[in-house]
Amino acid sequence: MWLAAYPGFEASVWYGFVAPAHLPAPVLDRLHEAVEQAIASQAVRDQLSTAGGVPLPGPPAQFAQLLRSDATRYGKLIREAGIRPD
């Protein structure tokens, strides 16, 4: 696998919900609450588990940090590997 050329590099798959920038805080809070309730339901947990997923609910700021972190990490990999779009 091509990632073998990058010792210590770890790739994982995650899913999350994103919203438009500058979404009013009350709307974001309501969406976040709805997603948290869905993730808490046994039916959703079972579906995720069947697909090999592990639900990791958390506050929107935590997800924003994950997005920034992954952008930095993958950006570095892309630059070092010289990857260019076709």
Buried (B, 14 or more C-beta within 10 A) or exposed (E): EEEEEEEEEEEEEEEEEEEEEEEEEEEBEEBBEEBEEEBEEEEBBEEBEEEEBEBEEEEBEEBEEBEEEEEEEEEEBEEEEEEEEE
